[in-house]
Every structure is written in C-alpha cells, then in structure tokens.
Amino acid sequence: RMTTFISEGMITDKLTKTIFTKIVLFATGFLAVFLYFCTLAIRAMEGYCDVHMQK
C-alpha cells in the first residue's frame, strides 16, 4: 500500500510540476510580448509627437 501511494504521489507531483512550468513559461512569454508591444507603441507615439511638434 505504501509503495503504490508513493508512486502515485510522485506521478501527481510530476504532473503539477509540468503544468506549473507550462503556466510560468506561458505567462513569461505573454509578459515579454506585452512589454515588447508596449515599447513599440510608446516609440511610435514619440515618433508621431516629434513629427507633429516640429510643424
């Protein structure tokens, strides 16, 4: 009984670790893309403002 419990616990532990890793990777990737687009938007706005301020 103890051995089956331990192996089952290890399997669920591995599953939670993989799910957790996937969530962390997804969140990190999403944040990176989000920050990248924010930077692009800010640069675009700055460029737009510079062009219009010069007139």
C-alpha distance matrix in Angstrom:
0.0 3.8 5.6 5.4 6.3 8.7 10.2 10.8 12.3 14.4 15.6 16.7 18.2 20.2 21.3 22.6 24.3 26.0 27.1 28.3 30.2 31.8 32.9 34.3 36.1 37.5 38.7 40.3 42.0 43.2 44.6 46.3 48.0 48.9 50.5 52.3 53.8 54.8 56.6 58.3 59.4 60.8 62.7 64.1 65.2 66.8 68.6 69.7 71.0 72.8 74.6 75.7 76.8 79.1 81.2
3.8 0.0 3.8 5.6 5.1 6.2 8.7 9.9 10.4 12.3 14.3 15.4 16.2 18.3 20.0 20.9 22.3 24.4 25.7 26.4 28.2 30.2 31.3 32.3 34.2 35.9 36.9 38.3 40.2 41.5 42.7 44.3 46.2 47.2 48.5 50.3 52.1 52.9 54.6 56.4 57.6 58.8 60.6 62.2 63.3 64.8 66.6 67.9 69.1 70.8 72.7 73.9 74.8 77.1 79.4
5.6 3.8 0.0 3.8 5.4 5.1 6.2 8.5 9.8 10.6 12.4 14.3 15.1 16.5 18.4 19.9 20.9 22.6 24.4 25.4 26.7 28.7 30.2 31.2 32.7 34.5 35.8 37.0 38.7 40.3 41.6 43.0 44.8 46.1 47.4 49.0 50.8 51.9 53.4 55.1 56.5 57.8 59.4 61.0 62.3 63.7 65.4 66.8 68.2 69.7 71.6 72.9 73.8 76.0 78.3
5.4 5.6 3.8 0.0 3.8 5.5 5.2 6.1 8.5 9.8 10.5 12.3 14.0 15.3 16.5 18.3 19.8 21.2 22.5 24.0 25.6 27.0 28.5 30.0 31.4 32.9 34.3 35.8 37.3 38.7 40.3 41.8 43.3 44.5 46.2 47.7 49.3 50.5 52.2 53.8 55.0 56.5 58.2 59.6 60.9 62.5 64.1 65.3 66.8 68.4 70.2 71.4 72.5 74.7 76.9
6.3 5.1 5.4 3.8 0.0 3.8 5.6 5.2 6.1 8.6 9.9 10.6 12.0 14.2 15.3 16.4 18.1 20.0 21.0 22.0 24.0 25.7 26.7 28.1 29.9 31.3 32.4 34.0 35.8 37.0 38.3 40.1 41.8 42.7 44.3 46.0 47.6 48.5 50.3 52.1 53.2 54.5 56.4 57.8 58.9 60.5 62.3 63.5 64.8 66.5 68.4 69.5 70.5 72.8 75.0
8.7 6.2 5.1 5.5 3.8 0.0 3.8 5.5 5.0 6.2 8.7 10.0 10.3 12.2 14.2 15.2 16.2 18.3 19.9 20.6 22.2 24.2 25.5 26.4 28.2 30.0 31.1 32.3 34.2 35.7 36.8 38.3 40.2 41.3 42.6 44.3 46.2 47.1 48.6 50.5 51.8 53.0 54.7 56.3 57.5 58.9 60.7 62.1 63.3 64.9 66.8 68.1 69.0 71.2 73.5
10.2 8.7 6.2 5.2 5.6 3.8 0.0 3.8 5.4 5.0 6.2 8.7 9.6 10.5 12.3 14.2 15.2 16.6 18.4 19.7 20.9 22.6 24.3 25.4 26.8 28.5 30.0 31.2 32.7 34.4 35.8 37.1 38.8 40.2 41.6 43.1 44.9 46.1 47.6 49.2 50.6 52.0 53.6 55.1 56.5 58.0 59.5 60.9 62.4 63.9 65.7 67.0 68.1 70.2 72.5
10.8 9.9 8.5 6.1 5.2 5.5 3.8 0.0 3.8 5.4 5.1 6.3 8.4 9.8 10.6 12.3 14.1 15.4 16.5 18.1 19.8 21.1 22.5 24.1 25.6 26.9 28.4 30.0 31.4 32.7 34.3 35.9 37.4 38.5 40.2 41.8 43.3 44.5 46.3 47.8 49.0 50.5 52.3 53.6 54.9 56.5 58.2 59.3 60.8 62.5 64.2 65.4 66.6 68.8 70.9
12.3 10.4 9.8 8.5 6.1 5.0 5.4 3.8 0.0 3.8 5.4 5.3 6.0 8.6 9.8 10.5 12.1 14.2 15.3 16.1 18.0 19.9 20.8 22.0 24.0 25.5 26.5 28.0 29.9 31.1 32.4 34.1 35.8 36.8 38.3 40.0 41.7 42.6 44.3 46.1 47.3 48.5 50.4 51.9 53.0 54.5 56.3 57.6 58.8 60.5 62.4 63.6 64.5 66.8 69.1
14.4 12.3 10.6 9.8 8.6 6.2 5.0 5.4 3.8 0.0 3.8 5.5 4.9 6.1 8.6 9.9 10.4 12.3 14.2 15.0 16.2 18.2 19.8 20.7 22.2 24.0 25.4 26.5 28.2 29.8 31.1 32.4 34.3 35.5 36.9 38.4 40.3 41.4 42.8 44.6 46.0 47.3 48.9 50.5 51.8 53.2 54.9 56.3 57.6 59.1 61.0 62.4 63.3 65.5 67.8
15.6 14.3 12.4 10.5 9.9 8.7 6.2 5.1 5.4 3.8 0.0 3.8 5.4 5.1 6.2 8.7 9.8 10.6 12.3 14.1 15.2 16.6 18.3 19.8 21.0 22.5 24.2 25.6 26.9 28.4 30.1 31.4 32.9 34.3 35.9 37.3 38.9 40.2 41.9 43.3 44.7 46.2 47.8 49.2 50.6 52.2 53.7 55.0 56.5 58.1 59.8 61.1 62.3 64.4 66.6
16.7 15.4 14.3 12.3 10.6 10.0 8.7 6.3 5.3 5.5 3.8 0.0 3.8 5.4 4.9 6.1 8.4 9.8 10.4 11.9 13.9 15.2 16.2 18.0 19.7 20.8 22.1 23.9 25.4 26.5 28.1 29.8 31.3 32.3 34.1 35.7 37.2 38.3 40.1 41.7 42.8 44.3 46.1 47.4 48.6 50.3 52.0 53.1 54.5 56.3 58.0 59.2 60.3 62.6 64.7
18.2 16.2 15.1 14.0 12.0 10.3 9.6 8.4 6.0 4.9 5.4 3.8 0.0 3.8 5.4 5.2 6.1 8.7 9.9 10.3 12.1 14.2 15.2 16.2 18.0 19.7 20.8 22.1 24.0 25.4 26.5 28.1 30.0 31.0 32.4 34.1 35.9 36.8 38.4 40.2 41.5 42.7 44.5 46.1 47.3 48.7 50.5 51.8 53.1 54.7 56.6 57.8 58.8 61.0 63.3
20.2 18.3 16.5 15.3 14.2 12.2 10.5 9.8 8.6 6.1 5.1 5.4 3.8 0.0 3.8 5.6 5.1 6.2 8.6 9.7 10.4 12.3 14.2 15.2 16.3 18.1 19.8 20.8 22.2 24.0 25.5 26.7 28.4 29.8 31.2 32.6 34.4 35.7 37.1 38.7 40.2 41.6 43.1 44.6 46.1 47.5 49.1 50.5 52.0 53.5 55.2 56.6 57.7 59.8 62.0
21.3 20.0 18.4 16.5 15.3 14.2 12.3 10.6 9.8 8.6 6.2 4.9 5.4 3.8 0.0 3.8 5.4 5.2 6.2 8.4 9.8 10.6 12.3 14.1 15.3 16.4 18.2 19.8 21.0 22.3 24.1 25.6 26.9 28.2 30.0 31.4 32.9 34.2 36.0 37.4 38.6 40.3 41.9 43.1 44.6 46.3 47.8 48.9 50.5 52.2 53.8 55.1 56.3 58.5 60.5
22.6 20.9 19.9 18.3 16.4 15.2 14.2 12.3 10.5 9.9 8.7 6.1 5.2 5.6 3.8 0.0 3.8 5.5 5.1 5.8 8.4 9.8 10.3 11.9 14.0 15.1 16.1 17.9 19.6 20.7 22.1 23.9 25.5 26.3 28.0 29.8 31.3 32.2 34.1 35.8 36.8 38.2 40.1 41.5 42.6 44.3 46.0 47.2 48.5 50.3 52.1 53.2 54.3 56.6 58.7
24.3 22.3 20.9 19.8 18.1 16.2 15.2 14.1 12.1 10.4 9.8 8.4 6.1 5.1 5.4 3.8 0.0 3.8 5.5 5.0 6.0 8.5 9.8 10.3 12.0 14.0 15.1 16.1 18.0 19.6 20.7 22.1 24.0 25.2 26.5 28.1 30.0 31.0 32.5 34.3 35.7 36.9 38.5 40.1 41.5 42.8 44.5 45.9 47.3 48.8 50.7 52.0 53.0 55.1 57.4
26.0 24.4 22.6 21.2 20.0 18.3 16.6 15.4 14.2 12.3 10.6 9.8 8.7 6.2 5.2 5.5 3.8 0.0 3.8 5.4 5.0 6.1 8.6 9.8 10.4 12.1 14.1 15.2 16.2 18.0 19.7 20.8 22.3 23.9 25.5 26.7 28.4 29.9 31.3 32.7 34.2 35.8 37.3 38.6 40.2 41.7 43.1 44.5 46.1 47.6 49.2 50.7 51.9 53.9 56.1
27.1 25.7 24.4 22.5 21.0 19.9 18.4 16.5 15.3 14.2 12.3 10.4 9.9 8.6 6.2 5.1 5.5 3.8 0.0 3.8 5.5 5.1 6.2 8.6 9.9 10.4 12.1 14.1 15.2 16.2 18.1 19.8 21.0 22.1 24.1 25.5 26.8 28.2 30.0 31.4 32.5 34.2 36.0 37.1 38.5 40.3 41.8 42.9 44.4 46.2 47.8 49.0 50.2 52.5 54.5
28.3 26.4 25.4 24.0 22.0 20.6 19.7 18.1 16.1 15.0 14.1 11.9 10.3 9.7 8.4 5.8 5.0 5.4 3.8 0.0 3.8 5.4 5.1 6.1 8.5 9.8 10.5 12.1 14.1 15.1 16.3 18.1 19.9 20.7 22.2 24.0 25.6 26.5 28.3 30.1 31.2 32.5 34.4 35.8 37.0 38.5 40.3 41.5 42.8 44.5 46.4 47.5 48.6 50.8 53.0
30.2 28.2 26.7 25.6 24.0 22.2 20.9 19.8 18.0 16.2 15.2 13.9 12.1 10.4 9.8 8.4 6.0 5.0 5.5 3.8 0.0 3.8 5.5 5.1 6.0 8.4 9.8 10.4 12.0 14.0 15.2 16.3 18.2 19.6 20.9 22.2 24.2 25.4 26.7 28.4 29.9 31.3 32.7 34.3 35.8 37.2 38.7 40.2 41.6 43.1 44.9 46.3 47.3 49.4 51.7
31.8 30.2 28.7 27.0 25.7 24.2 22.6 21.1 19.9 18.2 16.6 15.2 14.2 12.3 10.6 9.8 8.5 6.1 5.1 5.4 3.8 0.0 3.8 5.5 5.1 6.0 8.5 9.8 10.4 12.0 14.0 15.2 16.3 17.9 19.8 20.8 22.4 23.9 25.6 26.8 28.2 30.0 31.4 32.6 34.2 35.9 37.2 38.5 40.2 41.8 43.3 44.7 46.0 48.0 50.1
32.9 31.3 30.2 28.5 26.7 25.5 24.3 22.5 20.8 19.8 18.3 16.2 15.2 14.2 12.3 10.3 9.8 8.6 6.2 5.1 5.5 3.8 0.0 3.8 5.5 5.1 6.0 8.5 9.8 10.3 12.0 14.1 15.3 16.1 18.0 19.7 20.9 22.1 24.0 25.5 26.5 28.1 30.0 31.2 32.4 34.2 35.8 36.9 38.3 40.1 41.8 42.9 44.1 46.4 48.4
34.3 32.3 31.2 30.0 28.1 26.4 25.4 24.1 22.0 20.7 19.8 18.0 16.2 15.2 14.1 11.9 10.3 9.8 8.6 6.1 5.1 5.5 3.8 0.0 3.8 5.4 5.1 6.0 8.5 9.8 10.4 12.1 14.2 15.0 16.2 18.1 19.9 20.7 22.3 24.2 25.4 26.6 28.3 29.9 31.2 32.6 34.3 35.7 37.0 38.5 40.4 41.7 42.7 44.9 47.1
36.1 34.2 32.7 31.4 29.9 28.2 26.8 25.6 24.0 22.2 21.0 19.7 18.0 16.3 15.3 14.0 12.0 10.4 9.9 8.5 6.0 5.1 5.5 3.8 0.0 3.8 5.5 5.1 6.0 8.5 9.8 10.5 12.2 14.0 15.3 16.3 18.3 19.7 21.0 22.5 24.1 25.6 26.9 28.4 30.1 31.4 32.8 34.3 35.9 37.3 39.0 40.5 41.6 43.6 45.8
37.5 35.9 34.5 32.9 31.3 30.0 28.5 26.9 25.5 24.0 22.5 20.8 19.7 18.1 16.4 15.1 14.0 12.1 10.4 9.8 8.4 6.0 5.1 5.4 3.8 0.0 3.8 5.5 5.1 6.0 8.5 9.8 10.6 12.0 14.1 15.2 16.5 18.1 19.9 21.0 22.3 24.1 25.7 26.7 28.3 30.1 31.4 32.6 34.3 35.9 37.4 38.7 40.1 42.2 44.2
38.7 36.9 35.8 34.3 32.4 31.1 30.0 28.4 26.5 25.4 24.2 22.1 20.8 19.8 18.2 16.1 15.1 14.1 12.1 10.5 9.8 8.5 6.0 5.1 5.5 3.8 0.0 3.8 5.5 5.0 6.1 8.5 9.9 10.3 12.0 14.0 15.3 16.1 18.1 19.8 20.7 22.2 24.1 25.4 26.5 28.2 30.0 31.1 32.4 34.2 36.0 37.1 38.2 40.5 42.6
40.3 38.3 37.0 35.8 34.0 32.3 31.2 30.0 28.0 26.5 25.6 23.9 22.1 20.8 19.8 17.9 16.1 15.2 14.1 12.1 10.4 9.8 8.5 6.0 5.1 5.5 3.8 0.0 3.8 5.4 5.1 6.1 8.6 9.7 10.5 12.1 14.3 15.1 16.4 18.3 19.8 20.9 22.4 24.1 25.5 26.8 28.4 29.9 31.3 32.7 34.6 36.0 36.9 39.0 41.3
42.0 40.2 38.7 37.3 35.8 34.2 32.7 31.4 29.9 28.2 26.9 25.4 24.0 22.2 21.0 19.6 18.0 16.2 15.2 14.1 12.0 10.4 9.8 8.5 6.0 5.1 5.5 3.8 0.0 3.8 5.4 5.1 6.2 8.5 9.9 10.5 12.4 14.1 15.4 16.5 18.3 19.9 21.1 22.5 24.2 25.7 26.9 28.4 30.1 31.5 33.0 34.6 35.9 37.8 39.9
43.2 41.5 40.3 38.7 37.0 35.7 34.4 32.7 31.1 29.8 28.4 26.5 25.4 24.0 22.3 20.7 19.6 18.0 16.2 15.1 14.0 12.0 10.3 9.8 8.5 6.0 5.0 5.4 3.8 0.0 3.8 5.5 5.2 6.0 8.6 9.8 10.6 12.1 14.2 15.3 16.3 18.2 19.9 20.9 22.3 24.2 25.6 26.6 28.3 30.1 31.5 32.8 34.1 36.3 38.3
44.6 42.7 41.6 40.3 38.3 36.8 35.8 34.3 32.4 31.1 30.1 28.1 26.5 25.5 24.1 22.1 20.7 19.7 18.1 16.3 15.2 14.0 12.0 10.4 9.8 8.5 6.1 5.1 5.4 3.8 0.0 3.8 5.5 4.9 6.0 8.4 9.9 10.3 12.1 14.1 15.1 16.2 18.1 19.7 20.7 22.2 24.1 25.3 26.6 28.2 30.1 31.3 32.3 34.5 36.7
46.3 44.3 43.0 41.8 40.1 38.3 37.1 35.9 34.1 32.4 31.4 29.8 28.1 26.7 25.6 23.9 22.1 20.8 19.8 18.1 16.3 15.2 14.1 12.1 10.5 9.8 8.5 6.1 5.1 5.5 3.8 0.0 3.8 5.4 5.2 6.0 8.7 9.8 10.6 12.3 14.2 15.3 16.5 18.2 19.9 21.0 22.5 24.1 25.6 26.9 28.7 30.3 31.3 33.2 35.5
48.0 46.2 44.8 43.3 41.8 40.2 38.8 37.4 35.8 34.3 32.9 31.3 30.0 28.4 26.9 25.5 24.0 22.3 21.0 19.9 18.2 16.3 15.3 14.2 12.2 10.6 9.9 8.6 6.2 5.2 5.5 3.8 0.0 3.8 5.5 5.0 6.2 8.5 9.9 10.5 12.2 14.2 15.3 16.3 18.2 19.9 20.9 22.2 24.1 25.6 27.0 28.5 29.9 31.8 33.9
48.9 47.2 46.1 44.5 42.7 41.3 40.2 38.5 36.8 35.5 34.3 32.3 31.0 29.8 28.2 26.3 25.2 23.9 22.1 20.7 19.6 17.9 16.1 15.0 14.0 12.0 10.3 9.7 8.5 6.0 4.9 5.4 3.8 0.0 3.8 5.4 5.3 6.2 8.7 9.9 10.5 12.3 14.2 15.2 16.4 18.3 19.9 20.8 22.3 24.2 25.8 26.9 28.2 30.4 32.4
50.5 48.5 47.4 46.2 44.3 42.6 41.6 40.2 38.3 36.9 35.9 34.1 32.4 31.2 30.0 28.0 26.5 25.5 24.1 22.2 20.9 19.8 18.0 16.2 15.3 14.1 12.0 10.5 9.9 8.6 6.0 5.2 5.5 3.8 0.0 3.8 5.5 4.9 6.1 8.6 9.7 10.4 12.2 14.0 15.1 16.3 18.2 19.7 20.8 22.3 24.3 25.6 26.5 28.6 30.9
52.3 50.3 49.0 47.7 46.0 44.3 43.1 41.8 40.0 38.4 37.3 35.7 34.1 32.6 31.4 29.8 28.1 26.7 25.5 24.0 22.2 20.8 19.7 18.1 16.3 15.2 14.0 12.1 10.5 9.8 8.4 6.0 5.0 5.4 3.8 0.0 3.8 5.4 5.2 6.3 8.7 10.0 10.7 12.3 14.3 15.4 16.5 18.2 19.9 21.1 22.7 24.4 25.6 27.3 29.6
53.8 52.1 50.8 49.3 47.6 46.2 44.9 43.3 41.7 40.3 38.9 37.2 35.9 34.4 32.9 31.3 30.0 28.4 26.8 25.6 24.2 22.4 20.9 19.9 18.3 16.5 15.3 14.3 12.4 10.6 9.9 8.7 6.2 5.3 5.5 3.8 0.0 3.8 5.4 4.9 6.0 8.5 9.7 10.3 12.1 14.1 15.1 16.1 18.1 19.7 21.0 22.4 23.9 25.8 27.8
54.8 52.9 51.9 50.5 48.5 47.1 46.1 44.5 42.6 41.4 40.2 38.3 36.8 35.7 34.2 32.2 31.0 29.9 28.2 26.5 25.4 23.9 22.1 20.7 19.7 18.1 16.1 15.1 14.1 12.1 10.3 9.8 8.5 6.2 4.9 5.4 3.8 0.0 3.8 5.4 5.1 6.1 8.6 9.8 10.5 12.2 14.1 15.1 16.3 18.2 20.0 21.0 22.1 24.4 26.5
56.6 54.6 53.4 52.2 50.3 48.6 47.6 46.3 44.3 42.8 41.9 40.1 38.4 37.1 36.0 34.1 32.5 31.3 30.0 28.3 26.7 25.6 24.0 22.3 21.0 19.9 18.1 16.4 15.4 14.2 12.1 10.6 9.9 8.7 6.1 5.2 5.4 3.8 0.0 3.8 5.4 5.1 6.1 8.5 9.8 10.5 12.2 14.0 15.2 16.3 18.3 19.9 20.7 22.6 25.1
58.3 56.4 55.1 53.8 52.1 50.5 49.2 47.8 46.1 44.6 43.3 41.7 40.2 38.7 37.4 35.8 34.3 32.7 31.4 30.1 28.4 26.8 25.5 24.2 22.5 21.0 19.8 18.3 16.5 15.3 14.1 12.3 10.5 9.9 8.6 6.3 4.9 5.4 3.8 0.0 3.8 5.5 5.1 6.0 8.6 9.8 10.4 12.1 14.1 15.2 16.5 18.3 19.7 21.4 23.5
59.4 57.6 56.5 55.0 53.2 51.8 50.6 49.0 47.3 46.0 44.7 42.8 41.5 40.2 38.6 36.8 35.7 34.2 32.5 31.2 29.9 28.2 26.5 25.4 24.1 22.3 20.7 19.8 18.3 16.3 15.1 14.2 12.2 10.5 9.7 8.7 6.0 5.1 5.4 3.8 0.0 3.8 5.5 5.0 6.1 8.6 9.8 10.3 12.1 14.1 15.4 16.5 18.0 20.1 21.9
60.8 58.8 57.8 56.5 54.5 53.0 52.0 50.5 48.5 47.3 46.2 44.3 42.7 41.6 40.3 38.2 36.9 35.8 34.2 32.5 31.3 30.0 28.1 26.6 25.6 24.1 22.2 20.9 19.9 18.2 16.2 15.3 14.2 12.3 10.4 10.0 8.5 6.1 5.1 5.5 3.8 0.0 3.8 5.4 5.1 6.1 8.6 9.7 10.4 12.1 14.3 15.3 16.1 18.4 20.6
62.7 60.6 59.4 58.2 56.4 54.7 53.6 52.3 50.4 48.9 47.8 46.1 44.5 43.1 41.9 40.1 38.5 37.3 36.0 34.4 32.7 31.4 30.0 28.3 26.9 25.7 24.1 22.4 21.1 19.9 18.1 16.5 15.3 14.2 12.2 10.7 9.7 8.6 6.1 5.1 5.5 3.8 0.0 3.8 5.4 5.0 6.1 8.5 9.8 10.4 12.3 14.2 15.1 16.7 19.2
64.1 62.2 61.0 59.6 57.8 56.3 55.1 53.6 51.9 50.5 49.2 47.4 46.1 44.6 43.1 41.5 40.1 38.6 37.1 35.8 34.3 32.6 31.2 29.9 28.4 26.7 25.4 24.1 22.5 20.9 19.7 18.2 16.3 15.2 14.0 12.3 10.3 9.8 8.5 6.0 5.0 5.4 3.8 0.0 3.8 5.5 5.1 6.0 8.5 9.8 10.7 12.4 14.1 15.7 17.6
65.2 63.3 62.3 60.9 58.9 57.5 56.5 54.9 53.0 51.8 50.6 48.6 47.3 46.1 44.6 42.6 41.5 40.2 38.5 37.0 35.8 34.2 32.4 31.2 30.1 28.3 26.5 25.5 24.2 22.3 20.7 19.9 18.2 16.4 15.1 14.3 12.1 10.5 9.8 8.6 6.1 5.1 5.4 3.8 0.0 3.8 5.4 5.0 6.0 8.5 9.9 10.6 11.9 14.3 16.1
66.8 64.8 63.7 62.5 60.5 58.9 58.0 56.5 54.5 53.2 52.2 50.3 48.7 47.5 46.3 44.3 42.8 41.7 40.3 38.5 37.2 35.9 34.2 32.6 31.4 30.1 28.2 26.8 25.7 24.2 22.2 21.0 19.9 18.3 16.3 15.4 14.1 12.2 10.5 9.8 8.6 6.1 5.0 5.5 3.8 0.0 3.8 5.4 5.1 6.1 8.6 9.9 10.3 12.3 14.8
68.6 66.6 65.4 64.1 62.3 60.7 59.5 58.2 56.3 54.9 53.7 52.0 50.5 49.1 47.8 46.0 44.5 43.1 41.8 40.3 38.7 37.2 35.8 34.3 32.8 31.4 30.0 28.4 26.9 25.6 24.1 22.5 20.9 19.9 18.2 16.5 15.1 14.1 12.2 10.4 9.8 8.6 6.1 5.1 5.4 3.8 0.0 3.8 5.5 5.1 6.3 8.7 9.9 11.0 13.3
69.7 67.9 66.8 65.3 63.5 62.1 60.9 59.3 57.6 56.3 55.0 53.1 51.8 50.5 48.9 47.2 45.9 44.5 42.9 41.5 40.2 38.5 36.9 35.7 34.3 32.6 31.1 29.9 28.4 26.6 25.3 24.1 22.2 20.8 19.7 18.2 16.1 15.1 14.0 12.1 10.3 9.7 8.5 6.0 5.0 5.4 3.8 0.0 3.8 5.5 5.3 6.4 8.6 10.4 11.7
71.0 69.1 68.2 66.8 64.8 63.3 62.4 60.8 58.8 57.6 56.5 54.5 53.1 52.0 50.5 48.5 47.3 46.1 44.4 42.8 41.6 40.2 38.3 37.0 35.9 34.3 32.4 31.3 30.1 28.3 26.6 25.6 24.1 22.3 20.8 19.9 18.1 16.3 15.2 14.1 12.1 10.4 9.8 8.5 6.0 5.1 5.5 3.8 0.0 3.8 5.5 5.1 5.9 8.6 10.4
72.8 70.8 69.7 68.4 66.5 64.9 63.9 62.5 60.5 59.1 58.1 56.3 54.7 53.5 52.2 50.3 48.8 47.6 46.2 44.5 43.1 41.8 40.1 38.5 37.3 35.9 34.2 32.7 31.5 30.1 28.2 26.9 25.6 24.2 22.3 21.1 19.7 18.2 16.3 15.2 14.1 12.1 10.4 9.8 8.5 6.1 5.1 5.5 3.8 0.0 3.8 5.5 5.2 6.3 9.1
74.6 72.7 71.6 70.2 68.4 66.8 65.7 64.2 62.4 61.0 59.8 58.0 56.6 55.2 53.8 52.1 50.7 49.2 47.8 46.4 44.9 43.3 41.8 40.4 39.0 37.4 36.0 34.6 33.0 31.5 30.1 28.7 27.0 25.8 24.3 22.7 21.0 20.0 18.3 16.5 15.4 14.3 12.3 10.7 9.9 8.6 6.3 5.3 5.5 3.8 0.0 3.8 5.6 5.6 7.2
75.7 73.9 72.9 71.4 69.5 68.1 67.0 65.4 63.6 62.4 61.1 59.2 57.8 56.6 55.1 53.2 52.0 50.7 49.0 47.5 46.3 44.7 42.9 41.7 40.5 38.7 37.1 36.0 34.6 32.8 31.3 30.3 28.5 26.9 25.6 24.4 22.4 21.0 19.9 18.3 16.5 15.3 14.2 12.4 10.6 9.9 8.7 6.4 5.1 5.5 3.8 0.0 3.8 5.5 5.7
76.8 74.8 73.8 72.5 70.5 69.0 68.1 66.6 64.5 63.3 62.3 60.3 58.8 57.7 56.3 54.3 53.0 51.9 50.2 48.6 47.3 46.0 44.1 42.7 41.6 40.1 38.2 36.9 35.9 34.1 32.3 31.3 29.9 28.2 26.5 25.6 23.9 22.1 20.7 19.7 18.0 16.1 15.1 14.1 11.9 10.3 9.9 8.6 5.9 5.2 5.6 3.8 0.0 3.8 5.5
79.1 77.1 76.0 74.7 72.8 71.2 70.2 68.8 66.8 65.5 64.4 62.6 61.0 59.8 58.5 56.6 55.1 53.9 52.5 50.8 49.4 48.0 46.4 44.9 43.6 42.2 40.5 39.0 37.8 36.3 34.5 33.2 31.8 30.4 28.6 27.3 25.8 24.4 22.6 21.4 20.1 18.4 16.7 15.7 14.3 12.3 11.0 10.4 8.6 6.3 5.6 5.5 3.8 0.0 3.8
81.2 79.4 78.3 76.9 75.0 73.5 72.5 70.9 69.1 67.8 66.6 64.7 63.3 62.0 60.5 58.7 57.4 56.1 54.5 53.0 51.7 50.1 48.4 47.1 45.8 44.2 42.6 41.3 39.9 38.3 36.7 35.5 33.9 32.4 30.9 29.6 27.8 26.5 25.1 23.5 21.9 20.6 19.2 17.6 16.1 14.8 13.3 11.7 10.4 9.1 7.2 5.7 5.5 3.8 0.0
